[in-house]
Amino acid sequence: MIAKVLIQWHTKHGRKNLPWQKNFDPYHIWVSEIMLQQTQVATVIEYYQNFLKKFPTILSLANADIDEVMQSWSGLGYYRRARNLHDTAVMIRDSFKGQFPNRYEDLIKLPGIGRSTAGAILAFSFNKKYPILDGNVKRVFSRLYGIEGWSGLTLVEKKLWGIAQELLPDKSIRIYTQALMDLGATICKKNNPECPQCPLIKQCLAFNKKLTHLIPASKPKKDLPIMDTNILLIENAKTILLTKRTEKKVWQGLWSLPEVDSTDPRVWVKKNLYIHQSQIITQGTKTATFSHYKLRMHFTHLNVQIKNDMNQIKNTIWMPLEEIEGAALPSPIKVLIKQCYKLK
Ligand code: SF4
């Protein structure tokens, strides 16, 4: 019943002209699904089109240098998604002869593909009867069935997956899946859902009990641990020194500002750069919040005059200031640089 209502609703009200809806190519669907994991449709469209222009096939992505992939991802944030895309493309090239797998058991083993993403690929690309349960769909089901707990709790999530499975129609799985996504994104919004426009209003427990503002429950707040780091924004003739983060930790593979042990920046500068002189422009602290911790960045912005082009440190570049915007830098670092230079 619910599936039937949603499928009918989609005919009139669903989104049908998104760029990844042109064909059911699993490569296209996969790229769009990964981009949409943490980002709104309106932002994703341009990135998606540019990404496919640069990497039109899964083989072109697998054979690309990871730096190129990161560069194309620049601005979308959550760079782990880009690394996972590349790793998965390589695995599909090497273990599946370049053909996108169409079995759930294979998809779920690929980096960055969870149960919901696998379901979306199987439903859209292979017309298979598999459920999805992204954030929007969790919200719709929680309200529809009046499920009050936070959807990140194992028991609640299990219940939601049960509903997702139960509601699957035997036919029109593609339209049904798209309709669910569309309803969550355009009608059953987090704040102020547009219930009078909703095709499921009669069945919706949260609406009927006037609980839409309480369901779904928010994630319980807890104090995040704080980590401190000292970073240097070193400027030389309108260029900025960047280092490549090669270690397996946060921001791996991205360019960033040098992170140093000492709180006295001149110690590091003297040791690592051939300079005539250096001058501190400003010092301060900025805090970036991540899902599991807060990063308190104690930064020093300084100007140096280097003697020649020689750097003694590996994996560094002097990047012109005007290229910072388009570069693959972590967003808190990009924001910090832009604030220091009062760039928009
Ligand atoms: S009636 Fe309102 S709360 Fe219920 S599913 Fe529809 S939009 Fe969401």
Residues whose N, C-alpha, C, O or C-beta is under 5 A from the ligand:
A	BS01	SF4	V140 R143 L144 I187 C188 P193 E194 C195 C198 L200 I201 C204 F207 T212
